[in-house]
Amino acid sequence: MKDLTQGSVWGNLVRMSAFLMASMLVQALYLLADMYWVGRLGKESVAAVGLAANLMALTLALTQMMGVGTTTLISHATGAKNPDRARFVFNQSFLLSIVGGGTLCLLAFLLRHAYCAALAASPETVKLGTSYLSWFVPALFLQFPLIAMGAALRGAGVVKPTVGVLVITVVLNLVLAPILIFGWGTGHVYGVKGAAMATFFALAIGIVAMFGYFATNEKYLVFDKSVLHPDFTVWREVFSIGLPAGAELGILGIYLIVVYAVIRHFGAQAQGGFAIGARVMQALILPAVAVGMANAPIVGQNYSAKKPVRVRQSFRAACFVGSGVMVVLTVLCQFKADAIVGLFSKQADVVAIAGAYLRIVSLTFLATGLIFASASVFQGFGNTRPPFISSIIRLFVFAVPVLLLLRWPGLTLQHIWLISAGSIWVQALTNLWFLRGAYQEMDLIPEETPGTQVLGSVV
């Protein structure tokens, strides 16, 4: 356990962010390497993996819900110096991850073909997508207990074990992917299905490694068979805090499905280009995600310990660190977008679409840093509804004009990307406005400063 109510706020954030950024860097390497190998199989295979990304976003919504609720409750218990409460919440969140993950993934597995048939642009993409999901959905299930255990440790201020396990899974995936996809050294070629098989086997080893850590090293959060039965009071607490955060990612999944459906008539090259561009974008925003993940338990422990000044300091630090990194990545994408996406496909039409998407969406990276920094404060408070509302606003700001323009003959992919970028900035500014109000309600900023600019008043 790490007491985050003591010491330098900046030091705590940088320390935790450094480990989480390292893990995110490794995860980004996995995301990009996976797409690199799949890109060698053709645009239909890329589009098939893109279909799985939509499902992954919806799955991440549920894991985010449980993870945020778990981190917040355990950080509050840790800040209040109540270890028994922390251990009980940990066991309940683990049980919830098994029940929730098992239910969702069973449904996804049974409906995988119908899902692909509804969204794919060609019969070949339907076939490849169904084959990929046959292994990828079981891999998604393994993420539920893995994320639950990592979220519990993060709430207690511990991140090193989670980072170590993630590195193990990513390295295994990097090694297994070309072997299973192309049959290197074995002669058994599985194609796009091999990419999902590599993910499954890597996560299975990761689960074993995480259980090994808890069994041999963890003393603060331990498994207790006597409390491994549903306590619906705790489950409701996890849901009440995590549901808006999970629904926020669910909205992202809906957004991806809307985009896939809208660009369907542009052909497989459009879906393939978007799949590559979106995968690269997801990898590049991981530093902002890492800062937000590190900041949430810092806010949670200090909020529970009634130290509002440290809460405000942590938000400033998160904005500076997260947004600073994202500005650097924006410059990279503006000048090297085609070179980056060119690593994942040699088809000129796919590269052109992916590069154009990345150049436009990178203009929102600063906004993304602000979104994750502000959302982490709300997670620490245990009030995740405002970021959820801003996500709904973003979805409407994007979906309504795009759907209205569908019948317009002059509609291009660039128009769609620009509307998407604008909606992200709307979400960022809305988050900051909500956070300013939360500070005023908690007397964290002076009441006499309502005329100041939104960003200045919260930072």
VENNOR-V431427 format. One record per backbone hydrogen bond with DSSP energy under -0.5 kcal/mol. CO is the residue of the C=O (numbers start at 1). NH is the residue of the N-H. If there is no record, write none. Layout:
BEGIN
co->CO nh->NH
co->CO nh->NH
END
This chain:
BEGIN
co->2 nh->4
co->3 nh->6
co->8 nh->12
co->9 nh->13
co->10 nh->14
co->11 nh->15
co->12 nh->16
co->13 nh->17
co->14 nh->18
co->15 nh->19
co->16 nh->20
co->17 nh->21
co->18 nh->22
co->19 nh->23
co->20 nh->24
co->21 nh->25
co->22 nh->26
co->23 nh->27
co->24 nh->28
co->25 nh->29
co->26 nh->30
co->27 nh->31
co->28 nh->32
co->29 nh->33
co->30 nh->34
co->31 nh->35
co->32 nh->36
co->33 nh->37
co->34 nh->38
co->35 nh->39
co->36 nh->40
co->37 nh->40
co->38 nh->41
co->39 nh->42
co->42 nh->46
co->43 nh->47
co->44 nh->48
co->45 nh->49
co->46 nh->50
co->47 nh->51
co->48 nh->52
co->49 nh->53
co->50 nh->54
co->51 nh->55
co->52 nh->56
co->53 nh->57
co->54 nh->58
co->55 nh->59
co->56 nh->60
co->57 nh->61
co->58 nh->62
co->59 nh->62
co->59 nh->63
co->60 nh->64
co->61 nh->65
co->62 nh->66
co->63 nh->67
co->64 nh->68
co->65 nh->69
co->66 nh->70
co->67 nh->71
co->68 nh->72
co->69 nh->73
co->70 nh->74
co->71 nh->75
co->72 nh->76
co->73 nh->77
co->74 nh->78
co->75 nh->79
co->76 nh->80
co->77 nh->82
co->78 nh->81
co->82 nh->86
co->83 nh->87
co->84 nh->88
co->85 nh->89
co->86 nh->90
co->87 nh->91
co->88 nh->92
co->89 nh->93
co->90 nh->94
co->91 nh->95
co->92 nh->96
co->93 nh->97
co->94 nh->98
co->95 nh->99
co->96 nh->100
co->97 nh->101
co->98 nh->102
co->99 nh->103
co->100 nh->104
co->101 nh->105
co->102 nh->106
co->103 nh->107
co->104 nh->108
co->105 nh->109
co->106 nh->110
co->107 nh->111
co->109 nh->112
co->111 nh->115
co->112 nh->116
co->113 nh->117
co->114 nh->118
co->115 nh->119
co->116 nh->119
co->116 nh->120
co->122 nh->126
co->123 nh->127
co->124 nh->128
co->125 nh->129
co->126 nh->130
co->127 nh->131
co->128 nh->132
co->129 nh->133
co->130 nh->134
co->131 nh->135
co->132 nh->135
co->132 nh->136
co->133 nh->137
co->135 nh->139
co->136 nh->140
co->137 nh->141
co->138 nh->142
co->139 nh->143
co->140 nh->143
co->140 nh->144
co->141 nh->144
co->141 nh->145
co->142 nh->146
co->143 nh->147
co->144 nh->148
co->145 nh->149
co->146 nh->150
co->147 nh->151
co->148 nh->152
co->149 nh->153
co->150 nh->154
co->151 nh->155
co->152 nh->156
co->153 nh->158
co->154 nh->157
co->156 nh->2
co->159 nh->163
co->160 nh->164
co->161 nh->165
co->162 nh->166
co->163 nh->167
co->164 nh->168
co->165 nh->169
co->166 nh->170
co->167 nh->171
co->168 nh->172
co->169 nh->173
co->170 nh->174
co->171 nh->175
co->172 nh->176
co->173 nh->177
co->174 nh->178
co->175 nh->179
co->176 nh->180
co->177 nh->181
co->178 nh->182
co->178 nh->184
co->179 nh->183
co->180 nh->190
co->181 nh->191
co->183 nh->186
co->183 nh->187
co->187 nh->189
co->188 nh->190
co->190 nh->193
co->191 nh->194
co->191 nh->195
co->192 nh->195
co->192 nh->196
co->193 nh->197
co->194 nh->198
co->195 nh->199
co->196 nh->200
co->197 nh->201
co->198 nh->202
co->199 nh->203
co->200 nh->204
co->201 nh->205
co->202 nh->206
co->203 nh->207
co->204 nh->208
co->205 nh->209
co->206 nh->210
co->207 nh->211
co->208 nh->212
co->209 nh->213
co->210 nh->214
co->211 nh->215
co->212 nh->216
co->213 nh->217
co->213 nh->218
co->220 nh->222
co->224 nh->227
co->225 nh->228
co->227 nh->229
co->230 nh->232
co->231 nh->234
co->231 nh->235
co->232 nh->236
co->233 nh->237
co->234 nh->238
co->235 nh->239
co->236 nh->240
co->237 nh->241
co->238 nh->242
co->239 nh->243
co->241 nh->245
co->242 nh->246
co->243 nh->247
co->244 nh->248
co->245 nh->249
co->246 nh->250
co->247 nh->251
co->248 nh->252
co->249 nh->253
co->250 nh->254
co->251 nh->255
co->252 nh->256
co->253 nh->257
co->254 nh->258
co->255 nh->259
co->256 nh->260
co->257 nh->261
co->258 nh->262
co->259 nh->263
co->261 nh->264
co->262 nh->265
co->263 nh->266
co->264 nh->267
co->267 nh->270
co->267 nh->271
co->268 nh->272
co->269 nh->273
co->270 nh->274
co->271 nh->275
co->272 nh->276
co->273 nh->277
co->274 nh->278
co->275 nh->279
co->276 nh->280
co->277 nh->281
co->278 nh->282
co->279 nh->283
co->280 nh->284
co->281 nh->285
co->283 nh->286
co->284 nh->287
co->285 nh->288
co->285 nh->289
co->286 nh->290
co->287 nh->291
co->288 nh->292
co->289 nh->293
co->290 nh->294
co->291 nh->295
co->292 nh->296
co->293 nh->297
co->294 nh->298
co->295 nh->299
co->296 nh->300
co->297 nh->301
co->298 nh->302
co->299 nh->303
co->300 nh->304
co->301 nh->305
co->302 nh->307
co->303 nh->306
co->307 nh->310
co->307 nh->311
co->308 nh->312
co->309 nh->313
co->310 nh->314
co->311 nh->315
co->312 nh->316
co->313 nh->317
co->314 nh->318
co->315 nh->319
co->316 nh->320
co->317 nh->321
co->318 nh->322
co->319 nh->323
co->320 nh->324
co->321 nh->325
co->322 nh->326
co->323 nh->327
co->324 nh->328
co->325 nh->329
co->326 nh->330
co->327 nh->331
co->328 nh->332
co->329 nh->333
co->330 nh->334
co->331 nh->335
co->332 nh->336
co->333 nh->337
co->336 nh->340
co->337 nh->341
co->338 nh->342
co->340 nh->343
co->341 nh->344
co->346 nh->348
co->347 nh->351
co->348 nh->352
co->349 nh->353
co->350 nh->354
co->351 nh->355
co->352 nh->356
co->353 nh->357
co->354 nh->358
co->355 nh->359
co->356 nh->360
co->357 nh->361
co->358 nh->362
co->360 nh->363
co->361 nh->364
co->362 nh->365
co->364 nh->368
co->365 nh->369
co->366 nh->370
co->367 nh->371
co->368 nh->372
co->369 nh->373
co->370 nh->374
co->371 nh->375
co->372 nh->376
co->373 nh->377
co->374 nh->378
co->375 nh->379
co->376 nh->380
co->377 nh->381
co->378 nh->382
co->378 nh->383
co->384 nh->388
co->385 nh->389
co->386 nh->390
co->387 nh->391
co->388 nh->392
co->389 nh->393
co->390 nh->394
co->391 nh->395
co->392 nh->396
co->393 nh->397
co->394 nh->398
co->395 nh->399
co->396 nh->400
co->398 nh->402
co->399 nh->403
co->400 nh->404
co->401 nh->405
co->403 nh->406
co->405 nh->408
co->407 nh->409
co->408 nh->411
co->412 nh->416
co->413 nh->417
co->414 nh->418
co->415 nh->419
co->416 nh->420
co->417 nh->421
co->418 nh->422
co->419 nh->423
co->420 nh->424
co->421 nh->425
co->422 nh->426
co->423 nh->427
co->424 nh->428
co->425 nh->429
co->426 nh->430
co->427 nh->431
co->428 nh->432
co->429 nh->433
co->430 nh->434
co->431 nh->435
co->432 nh->436
co->433 nh->437
co->434 nh->438
co->435 nh->439
co->436 nh->440
co->437 nh->441
co->438 nh->442
co->439 nh->444
co->439 nh->445
co->440 nh->443
co->446 nh->449
co->447 nh->450
co->449 nh->452
co->453 nh->457
co->454 nh->458
co->455 nh->459
END
